[in-house]
C-alpha cells in the first residue's frame, strides 16, 4: 500500500527528503514508497525485490532463511529498492521514524545511481511489469505441461544462469555494407593480394620478403579462414545462454523459459557489478543528508546507532557499505584539496604530501562523475590508494593448510588490490565460452573454461555439464585446466567421463 | 492476507521432506546461521538446496579483510594458540532447541520411534504441565497482561470508546485473560544409550565432528520422544575407558585400535548398572573401521552376537570415512552378522550422509 494513503506523515517526510536530495544534486526517477509489514517485506526480498515472480521453490527457500534470520534477531531488512522507472522502494511498517527517514535518504541515492550509472543504462526500466509477465507465462506453461516438468526445466536453466556476457549489451556492431558473403569474399581477396610482408625497396623485395615464405604465410592464413568459416560460433562466445537459445533443439515453452531466465540474469548483472559503488553511494548520501539537513535532536542516537551498524566491519569480511562510502569520501576530499595528478604524485616527502592543499574544490563534481562511469572493478582499480589501505588496516588473507584456518598473509598494497580486483572481476564467476557447436562434426557442444588462476570445482562442473547436455540434447564437453593439466569433461546423456586432452582428440580440443 | 510466496515455501518444504522431486535431494545442504543468545553461541540449522553452477573450486581460499593482526595470525579474531594442548575452554556452539521441533517436522514422517518395551516398575508415561493456552478465568498470578490489554483495546475500539489522542485503555472483568495449562503425556521408559567411539590416531577432527553430529541427532531424537533416557559414553583405542559427555566429543588420543576392548567395557557397564529386564538398551559404536587385527574383528562379532545383542534392543554401527586405514570392520560385520535382527550399520562420509544414516537407524522403528 502506498504511504500516501496509509501514512500521510511519512509521505510528508518523503517529499521533504526528496527536495533535499534534489537540491544536493541527486537526479532520480520518480520514487514511490510502499508500506509493508515485515512478513511481506521478507517475501519481496526473497523475490529479489519484486512483488511478483514466477512460481519456483528457490524463492520459498530464500524466504525460509530470511524468516529464520528475523525470528532469531540475526538480521533485519530495512530497505529494498527496485531499479525501475518509476523506482519502487519498500518501508517496513513497524520501523522507527528515524529509520524511515534514513531509508528514504538512502533510497533516493540508490535511484540516482540506477538512473545515472552507465552500467545500468541498458537495463529494462519496466522490469516490474516484465517480472509479472514472466510469472504469468510460467504459470501458463505449468497449467499446460505440469508443475514437475516445468520446474525441472527451470532447475536446469537456473544452474546455467551465470553463463552470460555482462558486457554484451554494450557492444554495438558496425552495420554490414552488402551481404555477408560479399564481405567475406572481399576479405579473402584482400588477404590473398596484400602482402603483409615488410616494407622494402622493389629491388630488395625478393630478399626481404622471399616469395616462398610469403606464399606459405598466405596459405596458412587462408586455411585458417576456411576453417573458421564453417565453425559455429565463429569466435568463442561468452553468452552461452544465447547460443543455446538460438541453436539448441528446444520446445517453444522451453525457449520461452530459458529466454526469461537469461533476461532476468542480464537485469540483475549490473547490481553485482556495482555492489560496492552502489551501496557506498547510497550510504555516502544518507549520511551527508541526514547529518546536515534531516536529523532532529531526538533522532540522533537512533541514527548513530543504526548507521554505525550499517558500516560496521568485522575481521575477515569486507563490508561493501563501508569500503564504498569511505572511498567516495576519500575521492571527494582528494579532489577538493587537489591531491591528484602528476605534481602531487611526485611530491618528494611524506610531510609535503600530508600538508598538500590546493583548495580547488572539485570534489563534488568528481564524485558525480565517478558514479556515472565506473563499476566496482574500475572504481577499485582507479581510486584505491596505499594511504587508504593503510588507514583502514586492510590485509590480504589466505587459507593455511597447516592450521586449517584463514591467516593474515600481509598488508602489501599491490597484493590487496590484486585480490580485490580478482574477487570483483566477473563477480567471482568463471569465464565459460562456447567454442564449437558441432564438435567432431557430430553436433556435439564444446565449452571451454578460460583459466584465470583458479581451477573450476570439478564436482559442480560435472553436475552442471549434465544440465548443459539436457538442453543441448547431444553430448556436451567442457575443457578446463585442472591442476595445470587440460582436462576434457564429457557427458553424453548417460555417462560422465573425463580425460586428459591429448593429440588424438579432434580439434578444437588442443587448439584453444 | 496469505502471501503468494507461501506456495513456493510449501513446495520447498515438500522437496526437503522428500515427498516430491526426489531428483533434487542430492543437492540438499544443511547450513546453519550462527547467532548469540546471551553468552552462548547458538546455531540455527537452515536447510537448503544448492543447485550446481560452474564455479571456482577450493584452491580459491583467499580474500581481503580489515583489522589488526600480524602476518600469520588467524583471521577469525580468535586466540591464535589454541592447539590441542590448550588449557582454555573452547567456545561451544549449541544447537538451538527449536531445531528439534524442526527436526521432528522434517524427519517425523520418515523416522519411526524405537520400539521401547515397557520394562521395569516405572510407569510407562509421565505427565507434565505445559502453559500453552489462554482462558478467561484463572488466578491473578497467571494473568496474561498483553492479551488482557489487547482484549480491552479491541472492546474499546468496537464500542467507540477509544481516542487515539488520549489512548487510555481500561480493562474490565471480561477482558481479563489468563494463561492455562495442558497436561502433556510423554512415554516414560527406562532406556539407556551407550555410545562408543574409536579415538585412535586415525580418527581426525573431521571424523569426530561427524560423530559428534550424528550422536547429537540420535540423542536429540530419542530425548525428544522419551523421558528419562540415560546416556553413557565410552572411548577406546587399544584400551577402553568411560568418560563424560564433554570429554567424549573433545578427546584426542593416539594409538592403535582394538574394538573388542570397548565391547568388554560396554558389557561391564551393562552388567553392573542396567539389568536387561528393567532397561531398554541401545548401543551405538562409531569408528573408522580400521581395527588392528582380523582376529579381533571376529571376536567383536562374536561378542555382539552372544553378549551384547541378547541384552540390547539394538546395536548400531556407524562407520565414518577416514583418510587412513582399510575401513574393513563394516565388511566383517556384514559377513558375520548379516542376518541378525537388531544389528544396523551405516556409513557416513560427509555431513550430508548423516540424515540418511539416521534414517537407516530409525527408519525401521527398532
Interface residues (C-beta under 8 A of the other chain):
Chain A: X39 X40 X43 X46 X47 X52 X55 X56 X57 X58 X59 X60 X61 X63 X64 X65 X68 X69 X72 X73 X74 X148 X151 X152 X155 X158 X159 X160 X161 X162 X163 X313 X314 X315 X316 X317 X318 X392 X393 X394 X395 X396 X397 X398 X399 X403 X405 X406 X407 X408 X409 X410 X416 X419 X420 X423 X428 X429 X430 X432 X449 X454 X455 X456 X457 X458 X459 X460 X461 X463 X464 X467
Chain B: X3 X4 X5 X7 X8 X9 X10 X11 X12 X13 X15 X20 X21 X23 X24 X33 X35 X42 X44 X46 X47 X48 X49 X51 X52 X53 X54 X55 X56 X57 X58 X59 X60 X61 X62 X63 X64 X65 X66 X67 X68 X69 X70 X71 X72 X73 X74 X75 X76 X77 X96
